[in-house]
Amino acid sequence: QVQLVESGGGLVQAGGSLRLSCVASGNIASLNVMGWYRQAPGKKRELVASITRGDNSAYGDSMKDRFTISRDNTKNTVFLQMNSLKPEDTAVYYCAAVRSDSTSIFRLRVKADNLDVRGQGTLVTVSS
């Protein structure tokens, strides 16, 4: 059983920054790609970023210029640094993982809501 626990969400003003963390525990050896997606009320799931064990990363549309994903395999943790936040970034951010080693597969699995494991989510609210 694998568990993902997110932290770091909260309320921030537009233009501010937040750093989300996701710690994985349990039988994590099979988890290759970890990442983040978000979902705002009434909107579809949206890929934010993903990263392989080898630090190959991928980002959702318009995310790469403001968000940075990183991973510490020794601590089983993935981070999401979010800068220049905008009100439209307000959403619940979920940490998730797949056994595949492909970030493209992670993207497809987010769209299909078919991830191998996900966390409970952390709320990010950006005020204008």
CYANA upper distance limits for C-alpha pairs under 8 A (distance plus 0.5 A):
  1 GLN  CA     26 GLY  CA      6.10
  1 GLN  CA     27 ASN  CA      6.40
  2 VAL  CA     24 ALA  CA      7.40
  2 VAL  CA     25 SER  CA      6.17
  2 VAL  CA     26 GLY  CA      5.01
  2 VAL  CA     27 ASN  CA      5.99
  2 VAL  CA     28 ILE  CA      6.74
  2 VAL  CA    117 VAL  CA      7.60
  3 GLN  CA     24 ALA  CA      6.14
  3 GLN  CA     25 SER  CA      5.77
  3 GLN  CA     26 GLY  CA      6.82
  3 GLN  CA    117 VAL  CA      7.90
  3 GLN  CA    118 ARG  CA      8.06
  3 GLN  CA    119 GLY  CA      7.43
  4 LEU  CA     22 CYS  CA      6.76
  4 LEU  CA     23 VAL  CA      6.12
  4 LEU  CA     24 ALA  CA      5.10
  4 LEU  CA     25 SER  CA      7.11
  4 LEU  CA     95 CYS  CA      7.34
  4 LEU  CA     96 ALA  CA      7.81
  4 LEU  CA    117 VAL  CA      8.02
  4 LEU  CA    118 ARG  CA      6.67
  4 LEU  CA    119 GLY  CA      5.19
  4 LEU  CA    120 GLN  CA      8.27
  5 VAL  CA     22 CYS  CA      5.85
  5 VAL  CA     23 VAL  CA      5.84
  5 VAL  CA     24 ALA  CA      7.13
  5 VAL  CA     95 CYS  CA      8.17
  5 VAL  CA    119 GLY  CA      6.02
  5 VAL  CA    120 GLN  CA      7.48
  5 VAL  CA    121 GLY  CA      8.46
  6 GLU  CA     20 LEU  CA      7.50
  6 GLU  CA     21 SER  CA      6.05
  6 GLU  CA     22 CYS  CA      4.83
  6 GLU  CA     23 VAL  CA      7.12
  6 GLU  CA     94 TYR  CA      7.93
  6 GLU  CA     95 CYS  CA      7.06
  6 GLU  CA    119 GLY  CA      7.02
  6 GLU  CA    120 GLN  CA      7.75
  6 GLU  CA    121 GLY  CA      6.79
  6 GLU  CA    122 THR  CA      6.68
  7 SER  CA     20 LEU  CA      6.25
  7 SER  CA     21 SER  CA      5.77
  7 SER  CA     22 CYS  CA      6.96
  7 SER  CA    122 THR  CA      6.85
  8 GLY  CA     18 LEU  CA      7.47
  8 GLY  CA     19 ARG  CA      6.36
  8 GLY  CA     20 LEU  CA      4.98
  8 GLY  CA     21 SER  CA      6.66
  8 GLY  CA    122 THR  CA      7.84
  9 GLY  CA     18 LEU  CA      7.62
  9 GLY  CA     19 ARG  CA      8.12
  9 GLY  CA     20 LEU  CA      6.78
  9 GLY  CA    122 THR  CA      5.81
  9 GLY  CA    123 LEU  CA      5.80
  9 GLY  CA    124 VAL  CA      5.44
  9 GLY  CA    125 THR  CA      8.42
 10 GLY  CA    122 THR  CA      8.39
 10 GLY  CA    123 LEU  CA      6.62
 10 GLY  CA    124 VAL  CA      5.52
 10 GLY  CA    125 THR  CA      6.55
 11 LEU  CA    124 VAL  CA      6.66
 11 LEU  CA    125 THR  CA      5.23
 11 LEU  CA    126 VAL  CA      6.39
 11 LEU  CA    127 SER  CA      7.79
 12 VAL  CA     16 GLY  CA      6.59
 12 VAL  CA     17 SER  CA      7.75
 12 VAL  CA     18 LEU  CA      8.17
 12 VAL  CA    124 VAL  CA      8.34
 12 VAL  CA    125 THR  CA      6.81
 12 VAL  CA    126 VAL  CA      5.51
 12 VAL  CA    127 SER  CA      6.76
 13 GLN  CA     85 LEU  CA      8.14
 13 GLN  CA    126 VAL  CA      5.86
 13 GLN  CA    127 SER  CA      5.28
 13 GLN  CA    128 SER  CA      6.69
 14 ALA  CA     84 SER  CA      7.43
 14 ALA  CA     85 LEU  CA      5.83
 14 ALA  CA     86 LYS  CA      5.50
 14 ALA  CA     87 PRO  CA      6.75
 14 ALA  CA    126 VAL  CA      6.21
 14 ALA  CA    127 SER  CA      6.17
 14 ALA  CA    128 SER  CA      5.83
 15 GLY  CA     83 ASN  CA      7.58
 15 GLY  CA     84 SER  CA      4.64
 15 GLY  CA     85 LEU  CA      5.39
 15 GLY  CA     86 LYS  CA      6.87
 16 GLY  CA     83 ASN  CA      6.69
 16 GLY  CA     84 SER  CA      5.92
 16 GLY  CA     85 LEU  CA      6.02
 17 SER  CA     81 GLN  CA      7.96
 17 SER  CA     82 MET  CA      5.90
 17 SER  CA     83 ASN  CA      4.91
 17 SER  CA     84 SER  CA      6.66
 17 SER  CA     85 LEU  CA      6.66
 18 LEU  CA     81 GLN  CA      6.66
 18 LEU  CA     82 MET  CA      5.76
 18 LEU  CA     83 ASN  CA      7.24
 19 ARG  CA     79 PHE  CA      7.35
 19 ARG  CA     80 LEU  CA      6.05
 19 ARG  CA     81 GLN  CA      4.96
 19 ARG  CA     82 MET  CA      6.50
 20 LEU  CA     79 PHE  CA      6.05
 20 LEU  CA     80 LEU  CA      5.48
 20 LEU  CA     81 GLN  CA      6.96
 20 LEU  CA     82 MET  CA      8.46
 21 SER  CA     77 THR  CA      7.30
 21 SER  CA     78 VAL  CA      6.38
 21 SER  CA     79 PHE  CA      5.06
 21 SER  CA     80 LEU  CA      7.01
 22 CYS  CA     77 THR  CA      5.91
 22 CYS  CA     78 VAL  CA      5.74
 22 CYS  CA     79 PHE  CA      6.85
 22 CYS  CA     95 CYS  CA      6.81
 23 VAL  CA     75 LYS  CA      8.15
 23 VAL  CA     76 ASN  CA      6.35
 23 VAL  CA     77 THR  CA      4.98
 23 VAL  CA     78 VAL  CA      7.23
 24 ALA  CA     28 ILE  CA      7.43
 24 ALA  CA     76 ASN  CA      5.91
 24 ALA  CA     77 THR  CA      6.69
 25 SER  CA     76 ASN  CA      7.83
 30 SER  CA     99 ARG  CA      5.99
 31 LEU  CA     97 ALA  CA      6.70
 31 LEU  CA     98 VAL  CA      6.14
 31 LEU  CA     99 ARG  CA      5.02
 31 LEU  CA    100 SER  CA      7.92
 32 ASN  CA     52 THR  CA      6.27
 32 ASN  CA     53 ARG  CA      6.27
 32 ASN  CA     97 ALA  CA      7.77
 32 ASN  CA     98 VAL  CA      6.79
 32 ASN  CA     99 ARG  CA      5.68
 32 ASN  CA    100 SER  CA      6.46
 32 ASN  CA    101 ASP  CA      5.60
 33 VAL  CA     50 SER  CA      7.10
 33 VAL  CA     51 ILE  CA      6.04
 33 VAL  CA     52 THR  CA      4.96
 33 VAL  CA     53 ARG  CA      7.11
 33 VAL  CA     97 ALA  CA      6.08
 33 VAL  CA     98 VAL  CA      5.99
 33 VAL  CA     99 ARG  CA      7.11
 33 VAL  CA    100 SER  CA      6.98
 33 VAL  CA    101 ASP  CA      6.07
 33 VAL  CA    102 SER  CA      7.28
 33 VAL  CA    103 THR  CA      7.04
 33 VAL  CA    106 PHE  CA      7.52
 34 MET  CA     50 SER  CA      6.10
 34 MET  CA     51 ILE  CA      6.10
 34 MET  CA     52 THR  CA      7.06
 34 MET  CA     78 VAL  CA      7.63
 34 MET  CA     95 CYS  CA      7.85
 34 MET  CA     96 ALA  CA      6.27
 34 MET  CA     97 ALA  CA      4.75
 34 MET  CA     98 VAL  CA      7.11
 35 GLY  CA     48 VAL  CA      8.09
 35 GLY  CA     49 ALA  CA      5.99
 35 GLY  CA     50 SER  CA      4.33
 35 GLY  CA     51 ILE  CA      6.51
 35 GLY  CA     69 ILE  CA      8.32
 35 GLY  CA     78 VAL  CA      7.81
 35 GLY  CA     95 CYS  CA      6.23
 35 GLY  CA     96 ALA  CA      5.99
 35 GLY  CA     97 ALA  CA      6.74
 36 TRP  CA     47 LEU  CA      7.12
 36 TRP  CA     48 VAL  CA      5.88
 36 TRP  CA     49 ALA  CA      5.90
 36 TRP  CA     50 SER  CA      6.74
 36 TRP  CA     80 LEU  CA      8.33
 36 TRP  CA     93 TYR  CA      7.12
 36 TRP  CA     94 TYR  CA      5.97
 36 TRP  CA     95 CYS  CA      5.12
 36 TRP  CA     96 ALA  CA      6.52
 37 TYR  CA     45 ARG  CA      7.23
 37 TYR  CA     46 GLU  CA      5.99
 37 TYR  CA     47 LEU  CA      4.89
 37 TYR  CA     48 VAL  CA      5.27
 37 TYR  CA     49 ALA  CA      7.37
 37 TYR  CA     93 TYR  CA      6.33
 37 TYR  CA     94 TYR  CA      5.88
 37 TYR  CA     95 CYS  CA      7.20
 37 TYR  CA     96 ALA  CA      8.10
 37 TYR  CA    110 VAL  CA      7.69
 38 ARG  CA     45 ARG  CA      6.22
 38 ARG  CA     46 GLU  CA      5.80
 38 ARG  CA     47 LEU  CA      7.03
 38 ARG  CA     48 VAL  CA      7.15
 38 ARG  CA     91 ALA  CA      6.44
 38 ARG  CA     92 VAL  CA      5.99
 38 ARG  CA     93 TYR  CA      4.82
 38 ARG  CA     94 TYR  CA      6.36
 39 GLN  CA     43 LYS  CA      6.83
 39 GLN  CA     44 LYS  CA      6.63
 39 GLN  CA     45 ARG  CA      5.20
 39 GLN  CA     46 GLU  CA      6.72
 39 GLN  CA     91 ALA  CA      5.82
 39 GLN  CA     92 VAL  CA      5.95
 39 GLN  CA     93 TYR  CA      7.16
 40 ALA  CA     44 LYS  CA      7.84
 40 ALA  CA     45 ARG  CA      8.16
 40 ALA  CA     90 THR  CA      7.10
 40 ALA  CA     91 ALA  CA      4.71
 40 ALA  CA     92 VAL  CA      6.74
 41 PRO  CA     91 ALA  CA      7.73
 45 ARG  CA    110 VAL  CA      7.55
 45 ARG  CA    111 LYS  CA      7.17
 46 GLU  CA     60 GLY  CA      7.87
 46 GLU  CA    110 VAL  CA      7.97
 46 GLU  CA    111 LYS  CA      7.96
 47 LEU  CA     59 TYR  CA      7.64
 47 LEU  CA     60 GLY  CA      5.58
 47 LEU  CA    107 ARG  CA      6.93
 47 LEU  CA    110 VAL  CA      7.11
 47 LEU  CA    111 LYS  CA      8.33
 48 VAL  CA     59 TYR  CA      6.18
 48 VAL  CA     60 GLY  CA      5.35
 48 VAL  CA     61 ASP  CA      8.48
 48 VAL  CA     63 MET  CA      6.96
 49 ALA  CA     57 SER  CA      7.60
 49 ALA  CA     58 ALA  CA      6.02
 49 ALA  CA     59 TYR  CA      4.68
 49 ALA  CA     60 GLY  CA      6.42
 49 ALA  CA     63 MET  CA      8.19
 49 ALA  CA     68 THR  CA      8.39
 49 ALA  CA     69 ILE  CA      6.92
 50 SER  CA     57 SER  CA      6.01
 50 SER  CA     58 ALA  CA      5.85
 50 SER  CA     59 TYR  CA      7.01
 50 SER  CA     69 ILE  CA      7.47
 50 SER  CA    103 THR  CA      6.68
 50 SER  CA    106 PHE  CA      7.78
 51 ILE  CA     55 ASP  CA      6.19
 51 ILE  CA     56 ASN  CA      5.93
 51 ILE  CA     57 SER  CA      4.71
 51 ILE  CA     58 ALA  CA      6.99
 51 ILE  CA     69 ILE  CA      7.49
 51 ILE  CA     70 SER  CA      7.58
 51 ILE  CA     71 ARG  CA      7.78
 51 ILE  CA    103 THR  CA      7.23
 52 THR  CA     56 ASN  CA      5.74
 52 THR  CA     57 SER  CA      6.99
 52 THR  CA    101 ASP  CA      6.80
 52 THR  CA    102 SER  CA      7.83
 52 THR  CA    103 THR  CA      7.53
 53 ARG  CA     71 ARG  CA      8.19
 53 ARG  CA     73 ASN  CA      7.61
 53 ARG  CA    101 ASP  CA      8.45
 55 ASP  CA     70 SER  CA      7.83
 55 ASP  CA     71 ARG  CA      7.62
 57 SER  CA     69 ILE  CA      7.76
 57 SER  CA    103 THR  CA      7.63
 58 ALA  CA    103 THR  CA      6.86
 59 TYR  CA     63 MET  CA      6.43
 59 TYR  CA     64 LYS  CA      6.17
 60 GLY  CA     64 LYS  CA      7.67
 62 SER  CA     66 ARG  CA      8.46
 63 MET  CA     67 PHE  CA      6.06
 64 LYS  CA     68 THR  CA      7.22
 66 ARG  CA     82 MET  CA      6.62
 66 ARG  CA     83 ASN  CA      5.75
 66 ARG  CA     84 SER  CA      6.81
 66 ARG  CA     85 LEU  CA      8.29
 67 PHE  CA     80 LEU  CA      7.29
 67 PHE  CA     81 GLN  CA      6.07
 67 PHE  CA     82 MET  CA      5.07
 67 PHE  CA     83 ASN  CA      6.66
 68 THR  CA     80 LEU  CA      6.21
 68 THR  CA     81 GLN  CA      5.57
 68 THR  CA     82 MET  CA      7.13
 69 ILE  CA     78 VAL  CA      7.75
 69 ILE  CA     79 PHE  CA      6.14
 69 ILE  CA     80 LEU  CA      5.10
 69 ILE  CA     81 GLN  CA      6.86
 70 SER  CA     78 VAL  CA      6.27
 70 SER  CA     79 PHE  CA      5.71
 70 SER  CA     80 LEU  CA      7.09
 71 ARG  CA     76 ASN  CA      8.20
 71 ARG  CA     77 THR  CA      6.36
 71 ARG  CA     78 VAL  CA      4.77
 71 ARG  CA     79 PHE  CA      6.57
 72 ASP  CA     76 ASN  CA      6.47
 72 ASP  CA     77 THR  CA      5.78
 72 ASP  CA     78 VAL  CA      6.72
 73 ASN  CA     77 THR  CA      6.92
 85 LEU  CA     89 ASP  CA      6.96
 85 LEU  CA    126 VAL  CA      7.27
 86 LYS  CA     90 THR  CA      8.09
 86 LYS  CA    126 VAL  CA      6.62
 86 LYS  CA    127 SER  CA      8.26
 86 LYS  CA    128 SER  CA      8.04
 87 PRO  CA    125 THR  CA      7.82
 87 PRO  CA    126 VAL  CA      5.16
 87 PRO  CA    127 SER  CA      6.15
 87 PRO  CA    128 SER  CA      6.45
 88 GLU  CA    126 VAL  CA      8.05
 89 ASP  CA    124 VAL  CA      8.07
 89 ASP  CA    125 THR  CA      7.98
 89 ASP  CA    126 VAL  CA      7.18
 90 THR  CA    123 LEU  CA      8.23
 90 THR  CA    124 VAL  CA      5.88
 90 THR  CA    125 THR  CA      5.10
 90 THR  CA    126 VAL  CA      5.94
 91 ALA  CA    123 LEU  CA      6.53
 91 ALA  CA    124 VAL  CA      6.05
 91 ALA  CA    125 THR  CA      7.15
 92 VAL  CA    121 GLY  CA      6.33
 92 VAL  CA    122 THR  CA      5.91
 92 VAL  CA    123 LEU  CA      4.81
 92 VAL  CA    124 VAL  CA      6.51
 93 TYR  CA    121 GLY  CA      5.78
 93 TYR  CA    122 THR  CA      5.76
 93 TYR  CA    123 LEU  CA      6.63
 93 TYR  CA    124 VAL  CA      7.46
 94 TYR  CA    118 ARG  CA      7.26
 94 TYR  CA    119 GLY  CA      6.41
 94 TYR  CA    120 GLN  CA      7.17
 94 TYR  CA    121 GLY  CA      4.79
 94 TYR  CA    122 THR  CA      7.02
 95 CYS  CA    118 ARG  CA      6.13
 95 CYS  CA    119 GLY  CA      5.85
 95 CYS  CA    120 GLN  CA      8.43
 95 CYS  CA    121 GLY  CA      7.24
 96 ALA  CA    115 LEU  CA      7.23
 96 ALA  CA    116 ASP  CA      8.06
 96 ALA  CA    117 VAL  CA      6.08
 96 ALA  CA    118 ARG  CA      4.56
 96 ALA  CA    119 GLY  CA      6.78
 97 ALA  CA    106 PHE  CA      8.10
 97 ALA  CA    115 LEU  CA      6.92
 97 ALA  CA    116 ASP  CA      6.50
 97 ALA  CA    117 VAL  CA      5.95
 97 ALA  CA    118 ARG  CA      6.93
 98 VAL  CA    106 PHE  CA      6.98
 98 VAL  CA    115 LEU  CA      6.43
 98 VAL  CA    116 ASP  CA      5.50
 98 VAL  CA    117 VAL  CA      7.32
 99 ARG  CA    116 ASP  CA      7.50
100 SER  CA    105 ILE  CA      7.35
100 SER  CA    106 PHE  CA      8.09
101 ASP  CA    105 ILE  CA      8.44
102 SER  CA    106 PHE  CA      7.03
103 THR  CA    107 ARG  CA      6.78
104 SER  CA    108 LEU  CA      6.87
105 ILE  CA    109 ARG  CA      6.54
106 PHE  CA    110 VAL  CA      6.67
106 PHE  CA    115 LEU  CA      8.12
107 ARG  CA    111 LYS  CA      6.94
108 LEU  CA    112 ALA  CA      6.70
109 ARG  CA    113 ASP  CA      6.25
109 ARG  CA    114 ASN  CA      5.41
109 ARG  CA    115 LEU  CA      6.05
110 VAL  CA    114 ASN  CA      6.87
110 VAL  CA    115 LEU  CA      6.98
